[in-house]
Amino acid sequence: MENNTMFYVLGGVVAIYLFVTMRNRQKSKDRKSKKFMSDYNRKNKKLD
């Protein structure tokens, strides 16, 4: 086996990075969409 261990490790790190960024983008889109807080009812402040 040649000394390709460094490339395997870097490839694994890049794959994990891409996976995490794709998940974060999906979560961000879910937060920005209106369906995220569709069941939320805002509490009215009491005016004295």
Buried (B, 14 or more C-beta within 10 A) or exposed (E): EEEEEEEEEEEEEEEEEEEEEEEEEEEEEEEEEEEEEEEEEEEEEEEE
